[in-house]
């Protein structure tokens, strides 16, 4: 019945509707139109064949290079690749079991299977869990995803905000072995005492408290975990090979610079496990503080070069509290707001004066010290900002403060890479909608903060957790709207905005009535770069 009805009807795609005959048009012309359409179809088919042949030819030409890359990468990886493969299978099975258990629970409900379960291990939630099980490389990759909303889908960026870099501590005997190998002399001849219990243990390194022999200085020793370099090389080589194969199979992916992104990730991760790079970043920041006369307001740990190597970093131990600990901050200084202003001015100044900037100013890395100074810790993750990006960022920040959305749109267009003609006024109207929602959020949050009484600190902290999630969502909205106009921003832009969100969090806690982009006490734009560089002439 259904078949006969189908046959008796006309599908528009297969049978174009009959048009009324047009008077005065010769029948020969109508035949010519029919032949023209047929010729067009043949031409399109021919073009498709030519495109296919061209791609096939390119693939054949690129195949030897792909094979060469895979072979060379496999040689560089060596036996450790097989070990990591076994560990990867174990992690895959573990997370797969969690997914199956969650699926069985959901099937018993009447609401159906949620989307994240339908996607399996490729869903943001289970992929994040898989990355955490896979260890150092994938945790760092997850953090890269979380800090790169210009490169990855928003669902993954949001989920990987929860990718925690906390791993079990390595036995102290293994840490002592690394110290002995790298220092080249007995540990007791360098350190009078090393605490066997670590202060912190992350995926890549472990930190121990110690005291130097002779000077009696309190220090912290950051030690690279044994075998971590082998794991990183094996994992990153695998990711590189996968990226090369994907680009070979789908040449369109080359436009997204997939292999280039993987190379950037590789370079960034390998820099992070070379503590000589971090030591250089710290020294650069300390020189900036000295040149600008800011050593009484802020500091970074002194590096002890005689007992620092590629795998060992010995630094001055700083004592203080995170900028989120309101009670402790109030006991150390009379004006938490002034301390925040100092932190903002020092950080903004480093954007202008230094070749790199601290790109991870979360509460664990930004402290108020016992002597009232601001302490900047952990320079493993830094950003590099180009003059073009900073010039556009300068206008962008100023336009946020003045609510000039056409200027904001122009700045973002200048910063983003695109080959399209953009309607700047329409873009400005969309930006205004986004930032008006931020203003509404500000009002709600200040009221919530003001209601705190005896449990003020707890109440504020709870509000901040919600706010940070909402601010991240607003940040992603900004990027999505920009991308809808064809804009692609450099990663440094995302890194800068991420740090501004951290500072926004501190502002809501320590100075809820202050606007950090409008307050005259905060110097976002100045001639500090010239003053700093002139001091070295």
N, C-alpha and C positions, 0 to 999 in steps of 0.2 A: 504494500500500500504506500509506504513512505517512498519506495523507489520509484513507483509510477508517478507519484506527485512530483518528485524531484525532476524526473525526465520531462514532465509536462511544463516545467517552469523555466525561466531564463535567469541565469546568473549574470549580473552586470559585468563581472570581470571577463566572462567568457563570451558573452553575447552583448555587444553594445546596443543600446536602445535604438530603434529605427527613427531616424530623423526625417521630418517632412521634406519632400523634394523641393528644391529651390528653383523657382522659375527663372528661366533665362540662363541657366548654367548648362552648357553642352554636356552630353553624356560622355564624350571623350575626355573632358576635364575631370569628371568624376572618376573615370578609370585611371587617369594620371595620378589623382590623389591616392587611390588605393595602392598603385604601384609605388608611390613615394613612401607610404607608410611601410610597405614591405621592404623597400630599399633601406629605410631607417633601421628596421629591426635587424636586417642582415648586417648593416654597418656596426650596430651595437654589439651583435654577436661576435663580429670580427675583432672589435676592440677588446672584448672580454678575453678572446683567445690570445690576442697579442699580449695583454696584461699577464695572463696565466703563464704564457711562454717566457715572458721577461722575468717573472718571479722565479720560475723554475730554473732559468739560466743563472740568475743571481745565486740561487740556493746551491746549485752545482758548483759554482765558482767559490762560494764561501765555505763549502763542506770541508775541504782540507784544512782550512784555518780553524774551524770548529773542532775537528778531530785532534789537531795539534794542541789546541788549548786544553782539551779534556785530558789528553795524555800527559802533558806537562804538569797540569794541576794535580793529577793523580800521583805522579812521581814526587811532587813537592809534599803531598799529603802523607804518603807512605803508609805503614801499617796502622797508624793511629786512626785512619779513615774507617777501617773495619771495626775498630773498637767503638768509635762514635756511632757507627751504624747499628751495632748491637744495642748500645744505650738508647739510641733513638727508637728502635723497635720496642724496647721495654717501656719507654715513656708513652709511645703511641698506644700500646696495649692497655696501660694504666688509665689514661684519659678516655680511651675507647670504652673501657669497662664502666667508668663513671657515666658516660653518655648513655650506654645501654640501660643502666640502672634508672637514670632519669626518664628515659623513654618509656620504660615499663611502668613507672609511676604515673606518667601523663596519660597513658592509654587507658588507665582505669578511671580517669575523669571524663566528664561529658563535654568539656570545652574544646577537645581536640588537641593536636600536637602543636606546641608553640613554634614560632618561626626559627628560633635559635636551635631547637632540636631537629628541625627539618634540615637545616644546613649541616648537621653533623659536626665533625671536628673542624670544619672551616668556619663555623660561627665564631664571632668575636670572643664569646665566653670560653669555649672549649679550646680555641686556638691559644688564648692567653694562658690557660692552665697547662697546655702542652709545652708552651715556651718556658714556663716556670719549671716544669719537670726536666726540660732539656738542659737547664743550667745556664752558665755564664753568658755564652754568646747570644743565646736566644732571649735571655732576660734583657741584655743590652739592646738587642734588636727590638724588643718590645718597648723599651724606653725610647728608642729612636722613633718608633711609630707614634707613640704618645706625644712626642714633641714635634711631629712633622705633619700637621693637619693639611699642609699644602700638597702633600704627596699621597696620603692615604684616606680611605673613606671615613666619614665622621663616626660611624658605629665602632670601628676598630680603634680610632684615636681615643674615643671616650672609654672603651673597655680597658685599653692598655694603660690608662691612668692608674689602674690598680695592679700593675705588674710590679710586684714587690721584689726588691733586691736584697733579700735576707736569706742567707744559707747557713747550714751548720758550720761551726768552727772547725778548722783543721787542727789536729793535735799539735801541741806546742813543740814536740820533738821535730816535726817536719819544718816548722817555722825556724827553729834553731839551725837546722841543716842549711836552709836558704841563707840565713844570716852569715853563717860560717863560710859558705862558698863565695858569697858576693863580697864580704868585707875582707876576706883573705887573711884573717888573723883571729885569735881567740875572742869570743864574744865578751869575755870578762875584761879584756884590755880596752874595750871601747865603752861598754856600758857597765856601770856599777851594779845596776839592778834592772831586770826586765820582768814585768808582771806576766806570768804564764797565762792568766785569764784575759782574753781579748776584750778590749773596749767595744769593738764592733767587728762584725764579720759579714762581708758582702760577697757577691758572686766571684769577684776578681781578686779582692785583697782582704787582708785582715789587719787590724790595728791593735797594737799593744802599748801600754804605758811603760816608760823606762826612765832611768836617770843616767846622765852621762858621767863617766869617770873623769875626775879632775875638776871640771867646772861645776859639777853637781847640778847642772841644769835639768829641769824636768822636761822630758820630750815624749813624743809619740812616734812609734815606728810603724810605718805602713809597709807591709810585706806582701808581695805578689804570691798568690797561692800556688803551690807546686803543681806543675803540669798544665796550668791554665793556658799558657801560650800554645801548647800543642792542640788543646781543645779548640781554641779560637781559630787557629790556622786550618784545622780539619773542617770545622763548621763553615767558616767563611769561604773556603774553597768549594765546598759542596753547594753553598748558596750561589756562588759565582757560576758554577757549571750549570745549575738549573736555569739561571737567568740567561746564560748564553744559548742553551737549548731552546728556551721559550722564544727568544728573539729570532732564532733560526727558523723555528716552526711557524712563527707569526711575525713577519717583518714589520707589521704595523706597530708592534711593541717598541721598536727602535725609536719611534717618535717620542715615546715617554721616557727615553734614556734609562731603561731598566738596568742595563749593565752599568751605566754610569752611576746610578744611585747605589748599586751594590758596591762599586769601587769606593764611593764616598764613605759608606758605612764601614767598609773594611779599614780604610785609612783612619777613620775616627776611632774605631775600637782598638786598633794596634797602637795608636798614639796614647790611648788611655792606659795601656799596660806597660808603657815605657815611662817610668817615673822621672826620668830626666826631663821629659817634656813638661810634666807637671811642675817640677822644680823651677824650670825656666819661666813658666807662667806666673808662679808665685813671686819670683824675683822681679819680674817686669811690673807687677802690681805694687810691690813694695817700693820700687824706684819712683813710680808715679806718685805714691803717697809722700815720699820725701821731697820730690821736686815741687809738689803743690803745697807743701807745708801742712799736711794733713795727718802727720803721725801722732798728734795728740788727740785726734778725733777717731781715727780708725787704724786698723793694722791687719796684717796677714802673718801667718807663722813664719818665723825665721827658719831657713833651711840650713842644716848642718851638712855641708858638702863632703867633709872628710869621712862621713859614715852614711853616705847616700850613693846609690848605684841605679842601674836600670830596674832592678827588682826590689830595691830597698830605699825608702824615703824617710829620713829622720828629720823631724820638725819640732820646733818649739811647741810646748804644750800650753794651750790657752785655756783659761778657766772662765766660764760664763754660762749664760742661759739662752735658749732660743728666743727669737722675737715674738713667739706666740705665748710665752710664759708671763702673763700680765702681772701676777702676784709677785714673782721674783723680780721682775723689772722695776716695779714700783718700790721695792725695798732697796734697789741699787741706785736709782736716780729719782730726782724730784719731778722730772718732766719726761715721761715716756715719749711724748710727742716730739720733743727736741731730739731725742735719740733717733727716732724714725727719720726726721728731716736730715740728720747727719748721714744716715745710711743711704737715703735717696740721693743726696748731693754727691756723695763719694762714688756711688755706682754710676749715676748719670755722667759724672765727670770722667770716669774710666772709659765710657763709650767713646768720648771725644779724644781722650789723651792716649789711650793704649791701643796697640795693634789688635789685641784680643780683649774680650770682656767676659766676666764671670757669667756663665750661662746656666747656673743651677742654684739660684739663691733661695732654695726652700729653707724651712726653719732649722733644719739640721746643719746648714752651712752658713747661716747668718745669725750671729750671737751678739748679745750685749755682755761685755766682759765685766769682771768684778771692778775694774778701775774706771768703768763708765765709757770706755771706747767701744766702737763697733768692730767685731771680729769677722773677717771673711775667711771661710775655711773651704778646703777641697776644691782645687783648681783643675781637677781632672777633665771637666767638661767646660770648654770655653767656646765662644763664638767669634767669628771674624766678620766685621761689617764693612761693606764697600762704601766708598764716598757717595755713590749714587743712591744706595739704599738708605744711608743715614740722612741725606738731604731730603729724601721723600718722607722718611720717618719723622724728621723734624717738623715738617709741615703737617703731617698726619696727627702728631701729638698736639700741636698747637690748635689744629682745627677741632679736635675733640674738646679741648678746654673752651673754645669760643663758639662751639656748635655751628661752625661754618662748613656745611656738608658738601658744598660744591668744591671747596678747597680740599676737603678730605678725599673726595672722588678723584680730583686731579692728581693728588699725591699717590693714591693707590694705582691709578692708571700709569703714572710715571714709573712706579716701582715694579709693576707686573709686566711679564713678558707676554705679548699678544701680537697677532697680525691682523686683528679685527679693528674696524672703526667702532668706537664705543660711544653710546649716547650718555655723555657725562651728566646731564641734568636728570635723566631717568635713574642713573646709578646713584646720584646724590639723594634722590627721593627715597630709594630703597635703603640707603645707609641711615637716613634720618629715622626710618621706622625701627631699625635695629637699635640705635643708640637711645631712642626715646624709651624703649623698654628697659635699658640700663638705668635711666633716671628714675623710673618707677620703682625699680628694685632698690635703688639707693634709699628712697624714702621709707619703704617698708623695713629695710634693715636697720636704719637709724632708730626708728620707733621701737623695734624689737630690742635693740641694745639698751635703749633708755629705760626699759622696763625692769632691767636687772636690779636686784636689791642685795640681799646678803649672799646670793649665789651668782653674783654678776659674771664672774669669770667663766663658770660652767655654761651659763646661758649664752654668753657671747660666742664661746667656742662652738657650741651646737649650731648657732646661726651661721657661723663662718663655714662650716662644713657644707651646709646646704648652698650657701652663696658661691663657694668656689666651684661647685658642680654646675650651678646656673651660669656663672661667668664663663666657664669652659664652653658651655652650650652656646652662649652668645658669641663667643669667639669663633666657633665653628659656623654659626650663622653668617658671620661676616665673611668668612672664607668661601662659603657656599654661594652667597650672593655675588661675590667678586668673580668666582669661577663661572657663574652663569653668564657673565659678560666676557668670558674668554680670558680672564686674567690668571696667570700662574706666578705666585710669589716665590722669591728665594727662601730657603730654609731659615736663613738668619732672621727674616721678618717674623717667622713663627717663634723662634727662640726669644727674640726681644719681647714679643707680646706675652709669652709665657712668664717671663720675669716680671713684667708689669702686673700680671694677675697675682703673683706672689706678693708684690708690694701693695697691691690693692687690698689683699687680705690683711696685711700688717696694719695698713691705714685704718681699716674698719675696727680693728682691735685696739690700737694704741691712740688713734686720733680720729674718732668716728665723724667729727664735724669738719675735717679737713679735706679739701679737694687737692690731691697731689699734683694735678696738672695745671691748676690755677693759682695755687698758693705762691706768693711772691718770694717766700723764703727758699723755695726749691728752684735751683738753677738747672733747667733742662738744656737750654741753649746758652753757650758762652764761648769765649775765645780761649778756653783752657787748652785746646790742642796746640795752638800756637805758643802759648806761654810755656807749656810743658816741653815742647820741642826746642824752643829758644834757649831753655835752661841748659841744654846739652851742647850748644854751639860753642 
